[in-house]
Amino acid sequence: MSVLMAGVAAIIWVSGCSGLGGDSDGTVEREEAPVVPAERLDETWVVAVATEEALAPFTADPGWVSLVIKRDLAAAVRQLGPGGGLPAARAHSDVAAMYRQAALISGNSLSQVYGDTPEPTDPVGAAHLVAVGRALVGDLAGAREASAALAAAHPDEATASWHAPWSAFLAADGVWPPDLSALPLELPPPAPGVWPEAPPPPHYSLPEQGGSASARTMGDPGALVALALWHDAAAHIAAPEHASLVASARAGYRLPAEGPATPAGDLPLPLLFGSDLLVAGDGAFLADLHGAAGAAAVDAHADTSLLAWLAQSSRVEGNVSAARASDWAAALRTGLLERASARTDGAVQGHHKQFAAIAFVGALRSMALVAEIEGDREASGLLRINAMEHSHKATACPVGLLALAGWDASNRYPTRALELLHGQAMRYPSLEIARYGLEVLGLRVGSERPGETPGL
């Protein structure tokens, strides 16, 4: 059994038996189950919309149903976008985060194959793919090295137009975002309510070297970055006065290259409703977590962010424990049901269960982000997988699922990543671009370990 899968088994066991301790007579004593304080639960969006009256502004608009219940981002953009304001900005921001994760899937895969384990037959144009992949994770030195190698090689016409904007970006100061307007794409001007698609892949074919007659077709990751930037621009147009708040709401799913979001104060309900976040202070916490504060943000924000409080409560010897975090997420779900039903005279409504489940899965994903910042990739992976296993319909956030796929690609594990990507690409065709990188990774890993399932 792999280390990661053993850890998953441990989560299942510990979640049912957490806090076991043996007495001198051999009896086993259980610690009390974790309980989230009622006053913290009452601050959540789940409890805020517990009554039919409070929920009405969201149920009256089919765009919110598409965004939160159906997880159909394309429909949500078309329905919420034309009205502008925070609802439109929220929808476009979620889409931008989705394309960011798809770009990371592609970039991580291609960097792993052509950058970390190159072979003599690799195409000349692979240096372009490495440059983009390195750039996305903020490795500008590595990206510039790959770009220079491409320039020094014999002409590579296939990637020339795709590499030119990145070459200019890397030749300058490398401050995000790159100007990708020269890419061979035909995207409309950014506008709320519009849903553009990138040209369907493959975008070009790369002949292999060393006398090989083979060629590798490829979907270019730059197209996914361009789509993310496009939706960012549409979100800004929809609610320019709330740009910082919108960015901090997705602070955990930015590209490493672009740097952290700026903490921007309390998030309003339209940015919290149906999201992985729980309370108004969670956005500022995640922005600080991914910024200069790092893991110290947990203690600094525990009084104002429920996610920070949960992460703090889940720590063992200073780091988030996947088992404890899973227990606290379960306690969160139970507590939310109790507090939500208290506002409806004790009757548990269908949306109480639905929203508590969304919060449960979102808390698992958010605590995985904390574990990642703390440097514990195993705990991060265990929590991501736990969240994935509970991702069904309303809890199946495309951003979170694709983030797991990108994490898998960084660990040279393409199998699950391909499954996750395929599930989302059926609804969002442009995501198919990322499949090309994952398939190359699958071939390379398969040749390294024939007969062995690749991964951790």
C-alpha positions in Angstrom: 0.0 0.0 0.0 1.4 3.4 -0.9 2.1 6.0 1.8 -0.7 8.2 0.6 -3.3 5.4 0.4 -2.2 4.2 3.8 -2.8 7.7 5.1 -6.3 7.6 3.6 -7.0 4.4 5.5 -5.7 6.1 8.6 -8.2 8.9 8.1 -11.1 6.5 7.9 -9.9 4.7 11.1 -9.0 7.8 13.1 -12.2 9.6 12.2 -14.1 6.8 13.8 -11.7 6.3 16.7 -10.0 9.7 17.3 -8.7 10.4 20.7 -8.4 6.8 21.9 -6.3 6.3 24.9 -5.6 3.2 27.0 -6.1 3.2 30.8 -3.9 1.0 33.1 -6.6 -1.6 33.3 -6.7 -2.0 29.5 -10.0 -0.1 29.0 -10.2 2.4 26.2 -11.4 5.9 26.8 -12.6 8.2 24.1 -12.1 11.9 24.0 -15.2 14.0 23.6 -16.2 14.7 20.0 -15.2 18.1 18.7 -17.9 20.8 18.8 -17.7 24.1 16.9 -19.0 26.9 19.1 -22.6 28.0 18.2 -21.5 31.7 18.0 -18.9 30.8 15.3 -21.5 28.7 13.4 -24.0 31.6 13.5 -21.5 33.8 11.5 -21.5 31.4 8.5 -23.3 31.9 5.2 -25.0 28.6 5.8 -26.9 29.8 8.9 -27.4 33.3 7.4 -29.6 31.8 4.6 -31.3 29.1 6.8 -34.8 30.6 6.4 -36.8 30.6 3.2 -36.9 34.4 3.4 -33.2 34.8 3.7 -32.6 32.4 0.9 -35.1 33.9 -1.5 -32.8 36.4 -3.2 -30.7 33.5 -4.3 -33.4 31.0 -5.3 -35.2 33.7 -7.3 -32.3 33.9 -9.7 -31.6 30.8 -11.8 -28.0 31.9 -12.1 -27.3 31.2 -8.4 -28.9 27.7 -8.8 -26.6 27.1 -11.8 -23.5 28.3 -9.8 -24.1 26.6 -6.5 -26.4 23.7 -6.9 -25.7 22.5 -10.5 -22.1 23.7 -10.5 -22.6 24.8 -14.1 -20.3 27.7 -14.4 -21.1 28.4 -18.1 -24.8 28.7 -17.4 -24.1 30.8 -14.3 -22.0 33.3 -16.3 -24.7 33.7 -18.9 -27.4 34.1 -16.3 -25.7 36.2 -13.7 -23.3 38.1 -16.0 -25.7 40.5 -17.8 -26.8 42.0 -14.5 -23.3 43.0 -13.5 -22.3 43.7 -9.9 -21.0 41.1 -7.4 -23.1 38.2 -8.7 -21.5 38.6 -12.2 -18.1 39.2 -10.7 -18.4 36.1 -8.6 -19.3 33.8 -11.5 -16.5 35.1 -13.7 -14.0 34.9 -10.9 -14.9 31.2 -10.3 -14.4 30.5 -14.0 -11.0 32.3 -13.9 -10.0 30.1 -11.0 -11.1 27.0 -12.9 -8.9 27.9 -15.9 -6.0 28.7 -13.6 -6.1 25.2 -12.2 -6.3 23.7 -15.7 -3.3 25.8 -16.7 -1.4 24.4 -13.7 -2.4 20.8 -14.7 -0.9 21.4 -18.1 2.1 23.3 -16.9 2.9 20.9 -14.1 2.6 17.9 -16.5 4.8 19.4 -19.2 7.4 20.6 -16.7 7.6 17.1 -15.2 8.0 15.4 -18.6 10.2 17.8 -20.6 11.9 19.7 -17.8 12.5 17.2 -15.0 12.9 14.0 -17.1 14.0 15.0 -20.6 14.9 12.5 -23.3 17.0 13.0 -26.4 14.0 12.5 -28.7 12.0 15.3 -27.1 10.8 17.9 -29.6 12.7 21.2 -29.9 9.4 23.0 -29.1 9.2 21.2 -25.8 11.4 24.0 -24.4 8.5 26.4 -25.0 6.2 24.2 -22.9 8.8 24.0 -20.1 9.2 27.7 -20.1 5.5 28.3 -19.7 5.2 25.6 -17.1 8.1 27.0 -15.1 6.7 30.5 -15.4 3.3 29.5 -14.1 4.8 28.3 -10.8 7.0 31.4 -10.4 10.3 29.8 -11.4 11.4 32.6 -13.7 15.0 31.5 -13.7 13.9 28.1 -15.0 11.5 29.6 -17.5 14.2 32.0 -18.9 16.6 29.1 -19.2 14.1 27.1 -21.2 13.2 30.1 -23.3 16.9 30.7 -24.1 17.3 27.0 -25.1 14.4 27.4 -27.5 15.9 30.5 -29.0 19.3 28.8 -29.4 17.9 25.7 -31.1 17.0 25.5 -34.8 13.8 27.4 -35.7 10.7 25.9 -34.3 7.9 27.3 -36.3 5.2 25.3 -34.5 5.5 27.2 -31.2 6.8 30.5 -32.5 3.5 32.5 -32.2 2.6 30.8 -29.0 6.0 31.5 -27.4 6.5 35.1 -28.5 4.4 36.7 -25.7 6.0 34.6 -23.0 9.5 35.5 -24.4 8.6 39.1 -24.0 7.2 38.6 -20.5 10.4 36.7 -19.5 12.7 39.2 -21.1 11.1 42.0 -19.1 10.7 41.9 -15.4 8.3 38.9 -15.3 5.6 40.8 -13.3 2.2 39.2 -13.7 0.2 39.2 -15.9 1.8 38.6 -19.2 0.3 40.3 -22.2 -1.1 37.4 -24.2 -3.0 39.4 -26.7 -0.7 38.3 -29.5 -1.5 34.6 -29.0 -3.2 33.0 -32.0 -6.6 33.2 -30.3 -9.8 34.9 -31.3 -11.4 35.9 -28.0 -14.0 38.7 -27.8 -13.4 41.8 -25.7 -14.0 40.9 -22.0 -17.7 41.5 -21.0 -19.9 40.2 -18.2 -22.2 37.4 -19.3 -20.1 36.2 -22.3 -18.6 32.7 -22.5 -15.6 32.5 -24.9 -14.0 29.2 -25.9 -10.4 28.8 -27.0 -9.6 27.2 -30.4 -10.1 23.4 -30.0 -6.8 21.5 -29.6 -4.5 20.3 -30.9 -2.9 23.7 -31.5 0.2 22.3 -33.2 2.3 19.3 -33.8 5.9 18.9 -32.5 8.2 16.5 -34.4 10.5 14.4 -32.2 14.2 14.5 -32.6 16.9 11.8 -32.9 15.7 10.3 -36.2 12.2 9.6 -34.9 9.4 9.9 -37.4 6.9 10.6 -34.7 5.3 13.9 -33.7 3.5 15.0 -30.6 0.3 17.0 -31.0 -0.2 19.5 -28.3 -2.7 21.8 -26.6 -0.9 25.0 -25.5 -1.3 25.9 -21.8 -1.1 29.6 -22.8 -4.6 29.4 -24.1 -5.9 28.4 -20.6 -4.0 31.3 -19.0 -5.5 33.6 -21.6 -9.0 32.4 -20.7 -8.3 32.9 -17.0 -7.2 36.5 -17.6 -10.2 37.1 -19.8 -12.6 36.1 -17.0 -10.6 38.1 -14.5 -11.1 41.2 -16.7 -14.9 40.4 -17.1 -15.1 40.2 -13.3 -13.4 43.5 -12.9 -15.7 45.1 -15.4 -18.7 43.7 -13.5 -17.7 45.1 -10.1 -14.6 47.3 -10.3 -15.1 48.7 -6.9 -15.0 45.2 -5.3 -12.0 43.9 -7.3 -9.9 43.3 -4.2 -12.7 41.5 -2.4 -13.4 39.3 -5.4 -9.7 38.4 -5.7 -9.4 37.5 -2.0 -12.4 35.2 -2.2 -10.3 32.9 -4.5 -7.0 33.6 -2.7 -6.3 29.9 -2.3 -6.4 29.2 -6.0 -4.2 31.7 -7.7 -1.2 30.8 -9.9 2.0 31.0 -7.9 3.4 33.3 -10.6 0.9 36.0 -9.9 1.6 36.3 -6.2 -0.9 36.5 -3.3 -4.1 38.4 -3.2 -4.2 41.5 -1.0 -6.3 41.0 2.1 -9.3 43.3 1.5 -11.6 43.1 4.5 -14.8 41.2 5.1 -16.5 39.4 2.2 -20.1 40.1 1.5 -22.7 37.3 1.2 -22.7 37.1 -2.6 -19.0 36.1 -2.5 -19.5 33.6 0.3 -22.8 31.9 -0.7 -22.2 28.3 -1.8 -18.4 28.7 -1.7 -15.6 26.9 0.2 -15.4 29.9 2.5 -17.6 30.1 5.6 -17.5 33.5 7.2 -16.7 37.1 6.1 -13.1 36.9 7.5 -12.1 33.8 5.6 -11.0 35.7 2.5 -8.5 37.8 4.4 -7.2 34.7 6.1 -6.5 32.8 2.9 -4.9 35.9 1.4 -2.5 36.2 4.3 -1.9 32.5 4.4 -0.7 32.6 0.8 1.2 35.8 1.4 4.0 36.9 3.6 2.4 35.6 6.8 2.3 32.0 5.6 1.3 29.5 8.2 1.4 32.2 11.0 -1.9 33.5 9.5 -3.7 30.6 11.2 -3.2 32.0 14.7 -3.4 35.6 13.5 -6.9 35.2 12.0 -8.4 32.5 14.3 -10.6 35.1 16.0 -12.1 36.4 12.7 -11.9 33.5 10.3 -13.7 30.2 11.0 -11.4 28.4 8.6 -8.4 29.6 10.5 -10.0 28.5 13.8 -10.7 25.1 12.4 -7.1 24.8 11.1 -5.8 25.9 14.5 -8.0 23.3 16.3 -6.8 20.6 13.9 -3.1 21.1 14.6 -1.0 18.5 16.2 2.5 19.6 17.2 2.1 22.8 15.2 0.8 21.4 11.9 -2.7 20.5 10.6 -3.4 16.8 11.2 -5.5 15.3 8.4 -7.3 13.1 10.8 -8.2 15.9 13.2 -9.1 18.2 10.4 -11.5 15.6 9.0 -13.1 15.2 12.5 -13.5 19.0 12.8 -15.0 19.3 9.3 -17.6 16.6 10.3 -18.3 18.5 13.5 -18.8 21.6 11.4 -21.4 19.9 9.3 -23.3 18.6 12.3 -23.2 22.0 14.0 -24.4 23.8 10.9 -27.4 21.6 10.6 -28.3 22.2 14.3 -27.9 26.0 14.0 -29.6 26.3 10.7 -32.6 24.2 11.8 -32.8 26.3 15.0 -33.8 29.2 12.7 -36.7 27.2 11.3 -38.3 26.0 14.5 -36.2 22.9 14.7 -37.2 21.6 11.2 -34.2 20.5 9.1 -34.8 21.8 5.6 -33.4 20.2 2.4 -31.2 23.2 1.7 -29.8 23.0 5.3 -28.3 19.6 4.4 -27.1 20.7 1.0 -25.4 23.8 2.3 -23.8 22.0 5.3 -22.4 19.4 2.9 -20.9 22.2 0.8 -19.3 23.8 3.9 -18.0 20.4 5.0 -16.2 19.7 1.7 -15.0 23.3 1.4 -13.5 23.1 4.9 -11.6 20.0 3.9 -10.2 21.7 0.8 -9.3 24.9 2.7 -7.5 23.0 5.5 -5.6 21.1 2.7 -4.4 24.5 1.6 -3.1 25.2 5.1 -1.3 21.9 5.3 0.3 22.6 1.9 1.6 26.0 3.2 2.9 24.2 6.3 4.9 21.9 4.0 3.0 18.7 4.8 2.1 17.5 1.3 0.9 14.2 2.7 -1.7 15.8 4.9 -2.6 18.2 2.1 -3.2 15.2 -0.2 -5.2 13.2 2.3 -7.6 16.2 2.8 -7.9 16.9 -0.9 -8.8 13.2 -1.5 -11.2 13.2 1.3 -12.9 16.2 -0.2 -13.0 14.6 -3.6 -14.6 11.5 -2.3 -17.4 13.7 -0.9 -17.8 15.8 -4.1 -21.1 15.0 -5.7 -23.3 17.4 -7.5 -23.5 20.6 -5.4 -20.3 19.7 -3.5 -18.4 19.0 -6.8 -16.7 22.4 -7.2 -14.8 22.4 -10.5 -12.0 24.5 -9.1 -11.4 22.2 -6.2 -11.4 19.1 -8.3 -9.1 20.5 -10.9 -6.8 21.7 -8.1 -6.4 18.1 -7.0 -5.6 17.2 -10.6 -2.9 19.8 -10.7 -1.5 18.6 -7.4 -1.5 15.1 -8.8 0.4 16.2 -11.9 3.0 17.9 -9.7 3.4 14.4 -8.1 3.7 12.6 -11.4 0.4 10.9 -10.9 -1.6 11.4 -14.1 -4.2 8.6 -13.7 -6.6 10.3 -11.3 -5.9 13.7 -12.8 -7.0 12.5 -16.2 -10.3 11.1 -14.7 -11.0 14.4 -12.9 -10.1 16.5 -16.0 -12.3 14.3 -18.2 -15.3 14.8 -15.9 -15.0 18.6 -16.2 -14.0 18.8 -19.9 -17.3 17.2 -20.8 -19.0 20.4 -19.6 -16.2 22.9 -20.4 -14.6 22.0 -23.8 -11.6 24.3 -23.5 -10.3 22.2 -20.6 -9.5 19.6 -23.1 -6.3 21.6 -23.8 -4.9 20.3 -20.5 -5.4 16.7 -21.4 -2.5 16.8 -23.9 0.1 17.5 -21.2 -1.4 14.9 -18.9 -1.3 12.2 -21.6 2.4 13.0 -22.3 3.0 12.7 -18.5 1.2 9.3 -18.5 3.3 8.0 -21.3 6.5 9.1 -19.7 5.7 7.8 -16.3 4.4 4.5 -17.8 7.7 4.0 -19.6 9.7 4.6 -16.4 7.7 2.1 -14.4 6.1 -0.4 -16.7 3.4 -2.5 -15.1 3.3 -0.2 -12.0 0.5 2.3 -11.3 2.2 5.7 -11.3 1.8 8.0 -8.4 2.6 8.5 -4.7 
